[in-house]
Amino acid sequence: MIDHLTRAIVLAREARESGNPPFGSLLVGPDGLVLKEERNTTVSEQDISAHPELKLARWAARELTPEVAAGTTMFTSCQPCGMCEGAIARSGLGKVVFALSAEQLNGLKPGGGFPPVPQEGPSHYDAASAAVAGYYT
């Protein structure tokens, strides 16, 4: 496990050296072999969603059977954000192991991270629920 976390941190350093935020992740299969590695490329690809965890979750959902995905572990340099956490859950990955918590990361950022975006709702329940009703059954 330490070797995989160390590799995730190396990937994070590589991301930073290429001008991107310092985050890296790898996906390890049930047999212990590394299936895929990713680095953050949000700056170089001009894509705010190019987090390594999201890229790996999308790859796993496309390329792995549900049984294999359930047996995988994602090792990542930092605890996944909410966007990535949702994608990981939907991809069916079995486990996430991270080196740095989100709270620790925010402690390293001036101002403590991104400010929250105000949200309003729920609203228009009848119309919105009609669009969803029956989809999940």
C-alpha positions as CSV (number, residue, x, y, z in Angstrom):
1,M,0.0,0.0,0.0
2,I,2.8,2.5,0.9
3,D,4.4,1.9,-2.6
4,H,1.1,2.8,-4.3
5,L,0.6,5.9,-2.2
6,T,4.2,6.9,-2.9
7,R,3.6,6.4,-6.6
8,A,0.5,8.6,-6.4
9,I,2.6,11.4,-4.8
10,V,5.3,11.0,-7.5
11,L,2.5,11.5,-10.1
12,A,1.3,14.6,-8.2
13,R,4.8,16.0,-8.4
14,E,5.0,15.3,-12.1
15,A,1.6,17.1,-12.6
16,R,3.0,20.1,-10.7
17,E,6.2,20.1,-12.8
18,S,4.1,20.3,-15.9
19,G,2.2,23.3,-14.7
20,N,-0.8,21.6,-13.3
21,P,-2.2,21.3,-9.8
22,P,-0.2,18.6,-7.8
23,F,-2.5,15.6,-7.8
24,G,-1.9,12.0,-9.0
25,S,-3.7,8.7,-8.8
26,L,-3.4,5.1,-9.9
27,L,-5.8,2.2,-10.1
28,V,-4.7,-1.2,-8.8
29,G,-6.6,-4.3,-9.8
30,P,-7.7,-7.2,-7.6
31,D,-4.4,-9.0,-8.4
32,G,-2.3,-6.1,-7.1
33,L,-1.2,-4.9,-10.6
34,V,-1.4,-1.3,-11.6
35,L,-4.1,-1.0,-14.3
36,K,-3.7,2.7,-15.1
37,E,-2.1,6.0,-13.8
38,E,-3.2,9.6,-14.2
39,R,-2.1,13.1,-13.3
40,N,-4.0,16.3,-12.9
41,T,-4.1,18.1,-16.3
42,T,-6.7,20.8,-15.6
43,V,-4.4,23.6,-16.7
44,S,-2.6,21.9,-19.7
45,E,-5.9,20.6,-21.1
46,Q,-7.9,23.7,-20.1
47,D,-10.5,21.4,-18.5
48,I,-11.6,22.0,-14.9
49,S,-12.7,18.4,-14.7
50,A,-9.4,16.8,-15.7
51,H,-8.7,15.5,-12.2
52,P,-6.8,12.2,-12.1
53,E,-9.5,10.5,-10.0
54,L,-12.2,11.4,-12.4
55,K,-10.2,10.3,-15.4
56,L,-9.6,6.9,-13.7
57,A,-13.2,6.5,-12.7
58,R,-14.4,7.2,-16.3
59,W,-11.8,4.8,-17.6
60,A,-12.8,2.0,-15.2
61,A,-16.5,2.5,-16.0
62,R,-15.7,2.1,-19.8
63,E,-13.0,-0.6,-19.6
64,L,-13.6,-2.9,-16.6
65,T,-16.4,-5.3,-15.9
66,P,-18.4,-4.5,-12.8
67,E,-16.8,-7.5,-11.0
68,V,-13.2,-6.3,-11.7
69,A,-14.1,-2.7,-10.9
70,A,-15.5,-3.8,-7.5
71,G,-12.1,-5.4,-6.7
72,T,-10.0,-2.4,-7.6
73,T,-8.4,0.1,-5.3
74,M,-7.7,3.7,-6.3
75,F,-4.6,5.2,-4.6
76,T,-4.5,8.9,-4.7
77,S,-2.3,11.7,-3.4
78,C,-5.3,13.6,-2.0
79,Q,-8.8,12.7,-0.9
80,P,-11.1,13.0,-3.9
81,C,-13.3,16.1,-4.2
82,G,-17.0,15.9,-4.4
83,M,-17.1,15.7,-8.2
84,C,-14.6,12.8,-8.3
85,E,-16.2,11.1,-5.3
86,G,-19.5,10.9,-7.3
87,A,-17.8,9.5,-10.3
88,I,-15.9,6.9,-8.3
89,A,-19.2,5.8,-6.7
90,R,-20.9,5.5,-10.1
91,S,-17.9,3.6,-11.6
92,G,-18.2,0.8,-9.1
93,L,-14.7,1.0,-7.8
94,G,-14.1,-1.0,-4.6
95,K,-12.0,1.3,-2.5
96,V,-10.1,4.6,-2.3
97,V,-6.9,5.1,-0.3
98,F,-5.5,8.7,-0.1
99,A,-2.4,10.3,1.3
100,L,-3.6,13.8,2.2
101,S,-7.1,14.5,3.5
102,A,-9.3,17.3,2.0
103,E,-9.0,19.1,5.4
104,Q,-5.2,18.9,5.3
105,L,-5.2,20.1,1.7
106,N,-7.4,23.1,2.5
107,G,-5.0,24.0,5.4
108,L,-2.2,24.3,2.8
109,K,-4.3,26.7,0.6
110,P,-4.3,30.4,1.2
111,G,-7.9,31.2,2.2
112,G,-8.8,27.6,2.8
113,G,-9.9,26.6,-0.6
114,F,-12.7,27.5,-3.0
115,P,-15.6,29.5,-1.6
116,P,-19.0,27.8,-1.5
117,V,-21.4,28.6,-4.3
118,P,-24.9,29.6,-3.0
119,Q,-27.7,27.1,-4.0
120,E,-31.4,27.4,-3.9
121,G,-34.0,24.6,-4.0
122,P,-35.8,22.4,-4.1
123,S,-38.4,23.9,-6.4
124,H,-40.8,22.7,-9.0
125,Y,-41.1,19.3,-7.5
126,D,-44.0,18.1,-9.7
127,A,-42.3,18.9,-13.0
128,A,-38.9,17.8,-12.0
129,S,-40.0,14.5,-10.4
130,A,-42.1,13.7,-13.5
131,A,-38.9,13.8,-15.6
132,V,-37.2,11.3,-13.2
133,A,-40.1,9.1,-12.1
134,G,-39.7,5.5,-13.3
135,Y,-36.1,5.9,-14.5
136,Y,-34.5,4.0,-11.6
137,T,-37.0,1.1,-11.6
